[in-house]
Amino acid sequence: MSNKKINRRMFVRSTALTAAGLTLAGNNAFSAGSKPAKNKLPKWKGFNLLDIFSPNPPRSPNSGKTTEEDIKWMADWGFDFVRIPMAYPRYVVFDRTKDITKDEVYKLDEKVLEEIDNIILTAHKYKMHVSLNLHRGPGFCINAGFHEPFNLWKDKEAQDAFNFHWSMWAKRYKGISSDKLSFDLLNEPTYREDMNDQYSKSHPLPGELYRQVAKGASDAIRAVDPGRLIVADGNGGGSLVTPELIDLDLAQSCRGYYPHYISHYQASWVWKDPSQAPTPVWPGTIDGKQFGRQTLEDFYKPWIELLGKGVGVHCGDCGCYSKTPHEVFLAWFTDVIDILTSHGIGFALWNFRGAFGIMDSERTDIRYTDWYGHKLDSKLLDLIRKY
């Protein structure tokens, strides 16, 4: 991705013009109509782009950066969606030798914001819908690795900061159609007492608490840009439908990681001792539990029912860690995306290049295809292109 700065006014004008003629139904495309489609969201499919995923800047300027070539390949293969999970500390200015303060949460770094502009502009060049997501919002992230100055679920100061960030994004991209850009409020909300302990006990949020935070952020967005498409991730780490959000006119985003025995086999951030993770099979018995197509049907049933209540659904994050035997992964993932897409629900792999992706995943049990110097998982690519 080019580091060349782009003029803010020209950026918004360019992306707005690109969207012209592609509008689904104006600003009300995702609101209740005379007879809404089964899924109010398009069946977008694509990838997460991790350029801004870490709270810390990369050691080298181009490390892990998405390239225009990456996005062109995605488009050439028929994909039309990218999600950008962002850690807010990545685009604020603070003394990185110390823990961030409550005041520093508000100090925006225009240089990094322009990097995000460029990712979006390039994605729009190739007709991709962009989902802008706070993977780490002020006061919460499902992952450890950064010390927060407050707790989003407990502290009004954190909620005010969260709303400030979304208001900022709404102002920055006002005028770009929801056909081209949506806001995904917060990645995989869950409640954990110790925000800095990866393995502390977590559980789903009380629905009314999640509603309070989601409403505050969506109100901040709509005060600036009333027509913006807004998505809320499922409760309990993305897995659970949140009925308390239905009347807020928010789409909801599920996950494609059930059961974690398969999707996160030997993942160090899930298992305290990865060597103790039970061997995955599909279908079959794992850790004394029986899994197969029917268990997946049961898992996604509440999400399918949500469609019938007029709520748009997308699976913004899915895939499988590279330690899972490849044939097990493909058998399981075929069932996952077949269930989702048969109900008009699109999906996005966690990454394009990397351990959950189709490129350079470092799996040891497959024969890669050489793709311009990259290692391409052709079987996985063929699978997801089918849907």
Order of alpha helices (4+ residues) and beta strands (2+ residues): alpha-beta-alpha-beta-alpha-beta-alpha-beta-beta-beta-alpha-beta-alpha-beta-alpha-beta-beta-alpha-beta-alpha-beta-beta-beta-alpha
